[in-house]
Amino acid sequence: MPSTMTHPIDRIYQTILKRDPDQLEFHQATYEVLTSLKPLVDQEPKLSEVVDRLVEPERVIMFRVPWVDDKNVAQVNRGFRVQFNSAIGPYKGGLRFHPSVNLSIMKFLAFEQIFKNSLSGLPIGGGKGGSDFDPKGKSDGEVMRFCQSFMSELAHHIGADTDIPAGDIGVGGREIGFLFGQFKRLKKVFEGGVLTGKGLSYGGSLMRPEATGYGCAYFAQEMLTAKQNSLEGKTLTVSGSGNVAQYCVEKANQLGAKAITMSDSSGFIMDENGIDAQKLAFVMELKNVKHGRISEYVDRYKGARYYEHKKPWAVPCDFAFPCATQNEIDASDARDLVSNGCLGVAEGANMPSTPEAIEIFVENKVLFGPAKAANAGGVATSALEMSQNSQRISWTREDVDARLHTIMNDIYKNASLAAERVGKKDNLLVGANVAGFLKVANAMMAQGVV
């Protein structure tokens, strides 16, 4: 990533590279944000002092997680919690259980979370955590023992007014239940607001499972509405087949679009007839209950095709929704999308497009909804769950959905206005970074040198 030393932002980025030379994902996340902030810092040079502090986490917690498997053999994993910024509220962000988890990925996710949470308009700061533990192939007993050991340390660092974790990759309702049970056991209090993504029977919110995918579709619809267009009648390519992808497809169907692809780590399926509600129900059972592979879809629906070890981005589409993992769209994929006439991309996963891919989208005027804006629906609804826990009430599904829809529309509007403020009209990546940063920066300056 090129850099000259003529700008305060460049100096800050060089410091990051020198301080943490091996943290490539963190470098990528900070480079994207810092580049976006250059025109703002040109307007207000004093803001560079805030940026200097913002890129360093307030606290990083790393710990050992010992547990015993079903063969009575002791295992050990590494646990993380990065409490990055609490200027506008307690740390908020998910827990990821996946073999790829390391400090760089945790820092990149926590850094992104600062801006995403700020954009939501809700009083929550940025944090993220997890472990290199892989729940796939583990029994419920093994997952429970791991979660209990993990929470035995994490409990010292979280609380409803301190840090509120949630789920992420590898952490669903089962894991949240085990984690919450151990926290309650250790603290001897029912502190409902300490974790979000809980089951409905013990303080969870309606619409939380759907929120990220629904929010991504709402954001894409708002992007198109601003151009006097809509998702209705559009053909969509979607990656992933987990929670975000499933509910993105569901909401897109409701908005009149037709999703024709879904994927997992083994490859992708393409169904030119569309993945309708009945077919999506099959995918949900396949992935959520049977924990099967997406390739099984073609055994059920004969008109569909399966592409092993391939990504769906060469398939012609009107709109793309990367909902799988980071850096899944590279420059070559972006060129395929552009050449096939793709109108826009809304990121359901965290940082799924490489910097080179984003540059191609921007150059070719492809509507681009960055993850920190387009997938903010999940954390927004987590914050709504916190509100319900604090008030000891439960909102209806319709009420939560309406609030989510309003939040996603407001995120689009605020990002669009911020882009215009720094002379980057229609560049929602710059707008989202600037809008998210300004709220946090103003709070940091008001609180002194913290």
C-alpha positions in Angstrom: 0.0 0.0 0.0 1.8 3.2 -1.2 2.4 6.1 1.1 4.2 9.4 1.0 5.3 11.2 4.1 3.7 14.5 3.2 0.5 14.1 5.2 -0.2 13.6 8.9 -2.3 10.6 8.1 0.6 9.0 6.3 2.8 9.4 9.4 0.1 7.7 11.5 -0.2 4.8 9.1 3.6 4.3 9.0 3.6 4.2 12.8 1.0 1.4 12.7 3.2 -0.6 10.2 6.2 -0.1 12.4 4.4 -0.9 15.7 2.6 -4.0 14.5 4.4 -5.2 11.3 2.8 -8.7 11.2 -0.9 -7.6 11.6 -1.9 -7.5 7.9 -5.7 -7.5 8.4 -5.4 -4.6 10.9 -3.2 -2.7 8.4 -5.8 -3.1 5.7 -8.7 -1.9 7.9 -6.8 1.1 9.2 -5.5 2.0 5.7 -9.0 2.1 4.3 -10.3 4.4 7.1 -7.2 6.7 7.2 -7.3 7.2 3.5 -10.9 8.2 3.7 -10.1 10.7 6.5 -7.5 12.6 4.6 -9.9 15.2 3.1 -11.5 15.8 6.5 -8.1 16.3 8.2 -7.2 18.7 5.4 -10.3 20.7 6.4 -9.6 20.4 10.1 -5.9 19.6 10.8 -6.3 19.3 14.6 -8.3 16.1 14.0 -5.1 14.3 13.2 -4.3 14.3 16.9 -7.5 12.3 17.5 -6.7 9.9 14.7 -3.3 9.2 16.3 -5.1 8.0 19.5 -8.0 6.3 17.7 -5.9 3.7 16.0 -4.5 2.3 19.3 -6.9 0.1 21.3 -7.7 1.2 24.8 -7.2 -2.4 26.0 -6.2 -5.8 24.6 -6.9 -8.9 26.6 -5.4 -12.2 25.6 -5.8 -15.4 27.7 -5.4 -19.2 27.8 -8.6 -21.3 27.5 -8.1 -24.8 28.7 -10.9 -27.4 28.3 -11.4 -31.2 28.2 -12.7 -33.0 25.2 -15.0 -36.0 25.1 -12.0 -38.4 25.2 -11.0 -36.7 28.5 -7.9 -35.2 26.8 -7.0 -31.6 27.9 -7.0 -29.1 25.1 -5.9 -25.4 25.0 -7.0 -22.5 22.9 -6.2 -18.8 22.9 -8.9 -16.2 23.8 -9.1 -12.5 22.9 -11.0 -9.4 23.7 -10.0 -6.1 22.1 -11.7 -3.2 23.8 -10.9 -0.6 21.2 -12.9 2.6 21.9 -15.4 3.6 24.6 -15.8 7.3 23.8 -19.5 7.1 23.0 -20.6 4.1 25.1 -19.6 0.7 26.4 -17.6 -1.6 24.1 -19.9 -3.6 21.8 -19.0 -6.3 19.4 -19.2 -10.0 18.7 -17.2 -13.1 19.6 -15.8 -15.2 16.8 -14.8 -18.8 17.3 -12.8 -19.9 14.2 -9.3 -21.4 13.6 -8.2 -18.3 11.8 -8.7 -16.0 14.8 -5.6 -14.1 15.8 -4.7 -10.7 17.2 -4.6 -9.0 13.8 -8.1 -10.2 12.9 -9.5 -9.3 16.3 -8.0 -5.8 16.0 -9.3 -5.2 12.5 -12.8 -6.3 13.5 -12.8 -4.2 16.7 -11.5 -1.2 14.8 -14.3 -1.6 12.2 -16.8 -1.9 15.0 -16.0 1.6 16.3 -17.3 3.2 13.1 -20.1 0.7 12.5 -21.4 1.3 16.0 -21.1 5.1 15.7 -23.0 5.0 12.4 -25.9 3.2 14.1 -26.6 6.3 16.1 -26.7 4.3 19.3 -24.5 4.9 22.3 -22.1 2.0 21.9 -18.3 1.8 21.5 -16.2 -0.6 19.6 -14.8 -4.0 20.6 -14.4 -7.6 19.4 -13.3 -10.9 20.7 -13.1 -14.6 20.2 -10.9 -17.6 20.0 -9.1 -20.0 17.6 -11.4 -22.7 18.9 -13.4 -24.4 16.1 -16.9 -25.5 17.1 -17.4 -27.5 13.9 -17.4 -31.2 14.6 -17.5 -30.7 18.4 -20.2 -32.2 20.6 -22.5 -30.0 22.6 -20.6 -31.1 25.7 -17.3 -30.0 24.3 -18.7 -26.7 23.1 -20.2 -26.1 26.6 -17.0 -26.9 28.4 -15.0 -24.6 26.1 -17.5 -21.8 26.5 -17.5 -22.2 30.3 -13.7 -22.0 30.4 -13.7 -19.0 28.0 -16.2 -17.1 30.1 -14.4 -17.9 33.3 -11.8 -15.4 32.2 -13.9 -13.1 30.0 -16.3 -12.5 32.9 -13.7 -10.3 34.6 -13.7 -7.8 31.7 -17.3 -7.4 30.6 -20.6 -6.0 32.0 -23.8 -4.3 30.8 -22.1 -0.9 31.2 -18.6 -2.0 30.4 -18.4 -4.4 27.4 -21.3 -6.3 25.8 -20.2 -9.2 23.5 -22.5 -10.9 21.0 -22.2 -13.7 18.4 -20.2 -13.8 15.2 -18.8 -16.6 13.1 -18.9 -19.8 15.1 -20.9 -18.2 17.9 -24.7 -18.7 17.6 -27.5 -19.3 20.0 -26.0 -22.4 21.5 -22.7 -20.7 22.4 -24.3 -17.5 23.7 -26.5 -19.7 26.0 -23.5 -21.5 27.4 -21.6 -18.3 27.8 -24.5 -16.5 29.5 -25.1 -19.4 31.9 -21.5 -19.4 33.0 -21.4 -15.6 33.5 -24.6 -15.8 35.6 -23.0 -18.7 37.6 -19.8 -16.8 38.3 -21.4 -13.4 39.0 -24.5 -14.7 40.8 -26.7 -12.1 39.1 -29.0 -12.1 36.2 -27.4 -9.3 34.2 -29.4 -9.7 30.9 -27.6 -6.8 29.1 -24.2 -8.4 29.4 -24.6 -10.5 26.2 -26.8 -10.0 23.2 -28.1 -12.6 20.8 -29.7 -14.4 23.7 -32.6 -16.8 23.4 -36.1 -15.3 23.6 -36.8 -17.2 26.9 -34.0 -15.3 28.8 -33.9 -11.8 27.4 -33.3 -12.0 23.7 -34.9 -9.8 21.1 -37.1 -10.7 18.2 -35.5 -10.0 14.9 -31.9 -10.4 16.2 -31.1 -13.4 14.0 -32.5 -11.7 10.9 -31.0 -8.2 11.6 -27.7 -8.3 9.7 -29.1 -9.8 6.6 -32.3 -7.8 6.6 -30.3 -4.6 7.3 -28.0 -5.3 4.4 -30.9 -5.7 2.0 -32.5 -2.5 3.4 -29.3 -0.6 2.8 -29.0 -1.8 -0.8 -32.6 -0.8 -1.3 -31.9 2.7 0.0 -28.8 3.0 -2.2 -30.9 2.2 -5.3 -33.8 4.4 -4.1 -31.5 7.4 -4.1 -30.9 6.6 -7.8 -34.6 6.3 -8.6 -34.3 2.5 -8.7 -35.1 -0.5 -6.5 -34.3 -4.1 -5.8 -37.5 -5.2 -7.4 -36.9 -7.4 -10.4 -33.1 -7.5 -9.8 -31.0 -10.6 -10.0 -28.6 -11.0 -7.1 -25.5 -13.0 -6.4 -25.0 -13.8 -2.7 -22.0 -15.5 -1.1 -22.2 -17.4 2.2 -25.0 -19.6 3.5 -24.9 -18.7 7.2 -27.1 -16.4 9.1 -26.3 -13.2 7.2 -26.7 -14.7 3.8 -29.9 -16.6 4.7 -31.7 -13.5 5.9 -30.3 -11.3 3.2 -31.9 -13.6 0.6 -35.1 -13.8 2.6 -35.5 -10.0 2.7 -34.4 -9.6 -0.9 -37.1 -12.0 -1.9 -39.7 -10.0 0.0 -38.5 -6.8 -1.8 -39.1 -8.5 -5.2 -35.5 -9.5 -6.1 -34.2 -12.9 -7.1 -31.1 -14.4 -5.5 -29.5 -17.1 -7.7 -26.4 -18.1 -5.7 -25.3 -19.1 -2.2 -22.0 -20.6 -1.1 -19.8 -22.1 1.6 -16.1 -22.8 1.9 -16.4 -25.8 -0.5 -17.9 -23.8 -3.5 -21.2 -22.2 -4.6 -24.5 -23.2 -6.1 -26.3 -21.3 -8.9 -30.1 -21.7 -9.4 -31.2 -19.5 -12.3 -34.9 -20.0 -11.2 -34.1 -18.2 -8.0 -33.7 -19.3 -4.4 -37.3 -18.8 -3.3 -38.8 -19.1 0.2 -39.2 -22.9 -0.1 -35.7 -23.4 -1.3 -34.3 -21.1 1.3 -36.1 -23.1 4.0 -34.2 -26.1 2.7 -30.9 -24.2 3.0 -31.7 -23.1 6.5 -32.4 -26.6 7.7 -29.3 -27.9 5.8 -26.9 -25.4 7.4 -28.6 -24.6 10.8 -29.8 -28.1 11.7 -28.0 -30.7 9.7 -24.7 -28.7 9.3 -24.4 -30.0 5.8 -22.6 -28.6 2.7 -24.2 -26.3 0.2 -23.5 -28.8 -2.6 -26.4 -30.9 -1.3 -28.7 -28.2 -2.7 -28.3 -29.5 -6.2 -29.3 -33.0 -5.1 -32.7 -31.6 -4.1 -33.2 -29.1 -6.9 -32.1 -30.6 -10.2 -32.1 -27.4 -12.2 -29.3 -26.0 -10.0 -25.6 -26.3 -10.6 -22.7 -26.6 -8.2 -19.2 -25.1 -8.7 -16.6 -26.6 -6.4 -14.0 -24.3 -5.0 -15.3 -21.4 -6.9 -16.8 -18.0 -6.0 -20.0 -16.6 -7.5 -18.7 -13.3 -8.6 -18.3 -14.2 -12.3 -22.0 -15.0 -12.5 -23.9 -12.1 -14.2 -26.0 -10.1 -11.8 -27.6 -6.8 -11.1 -26.4 -6.6 -7.5 -23.9 -8.5 -5.3 -24.0 -9.3 -1.6 -20.8 -10.7 -0.2 -21.9 -12.3 3.0 -19.2 -14.9 3.7 -15.8 -13.6 5.0 -13.1 -11.0 4.6 -11.3 -10.4 1.3 -13.6 -12.7 -0.7 -13.8 -10.2 -3.6 -10.5 -9.4 -5.1 -9.6 -7.3 -8.1 -10.3 -10.0 -10.6 -13.7 -10.7 -9.1 -14.5 -6.9 -9.1 -13.6 -6.7 -12.8 -15.9 -9.6 -13.5 -18.7 -7.9 -11.7 -18.2 -4.6 -13.5 -17.9 -6.3 -17.0 -21.1 -8.2 -16.3 -23.0 -5.0 -15.6 -23.4 -5.2 -11.8 -25.1 -2.0 -10.5 -24.0 -2.3 -6.9 -22.4 -4.2 -4.0 -23.6 -4.3 -0.4 -21.2 -5.9 2.0 -22.9 -8.3 4.5 -19.6 -9.7 5.7 -16.8 -7.7 7.5 -14.3 -6.3 5.0 -15.2 -8.8 2.2 -13.7 -6.6 -0.6 -10.0 -6.0 -1.0 -8.7 -2.4 -1.4 -8.0 -3.1 -5.1 -11.6 -4.4 -5.6 -13.1 -1.3 -3.9 -11.0 1.0 -6.1 -12.4 -0.8 -9.2 -15.9 -0.4 -8.0 -15.4 3.3 -7.3 -13.7 4.0 -10.6 -16.5 2.3 -12.5 -19.3 4.1 -10.5 -20.6 0.8 -9.0 -22.8 1.6 -6.0 -20.7 0.4 -3.0 -22.1 -0.1 0.5 -19.2 -0.7 2.8 -19.5 -3.3 5.6 -19.4 -0.8 8.4 -22.6 0.7 7.0 -24.3 -2.1 5.1 -24.0 -4.8 7.8 -24.6 -2.5 10.8 -28.1 -3.9 11.3 -26.8 -6.7 13.5 -25.1 -4.6 16.1 -27.9 -2.0 15.9 -30.5 -4.7 16.8 -28.1 -5.9 19.5 -28.2 -2.4 21.0 -32.0 -2.5 20.8 -31.9 -5.8 22.7 -29.8 -4.0 25.4 -32.5 -1.3 25.6 -35.2 -3.9 26.1 -33.1 -5.6 28.8 -32.6 -2.3 30.6 -36.3 -1.6 30.6 -37.4 -5.2 31.3 -39.7 -5.2 28.3 -40.0 -6.9 25.0 -40.8 -5.2 21.7 -42.8 -6.8 18.9 -41.2 -8.2 15.8 -42.8 -5.4 13.8 -41.5 -2.7 16.2 -37.9 -4.0 16.1 -38.1 -4.4 12.3 -39.4 -0.8 11.9 -36.6 0.5 14.1 -34.0 -1.5 12.1 -35.3 -0.2 8.8 -35.1 3.4 10.1 -31.6 2.9 11.4 -30.3 1.6 8.1 -32.0 4.4 6.1 -30.4 6.9 8.5 -27.0 5.3 8.1 -27.2 5.7 4.4 -28.3 9.4 4.6 -25.6 10.3 7.1 -22.9 8.5 5.1 -24.1 10.3 1.9 -24.1 13.7 3.6 -20.6 13.1 5.1 -19.3 12.2 1.6 -20.6 15.4 0.2 -19.0 17.4 3.1 -15.5 16.3 2.1 -16.1 16.6 -1.7 -16.6 12.9 -2.3 -20.2 12.8 -3.4 -21.7 9.2 -3.8 -18.6 7.6 -2.2 -20.3 5.9 0.7 -17.0 4.3 1.8 -15.5 7.7 2.5 -18.9 9.0 3.8 -19.3 6.1 6.3 -15.8 6.5 7.6 -16.1 10.2 8.0 -19.5 10.1 9.6 -18.5 7.4 12.0 -15.3 9.1 12.9 -16.7 12.5 13.6 -19.1 11.3 16.3 -16.3 9.4 18.1 -13.7 12.2 17.6 -16.0 14.9 19.0 -16.6 12.7 22.1 -12.9 12.0 22.5 -12.0 15.7 22.3 -14.7 16.6 24.8 -13.3 14.0 27.3 -9.7 15.3 27.2 -6.6 13.4 26.2 -8.0 9.8 26.7 
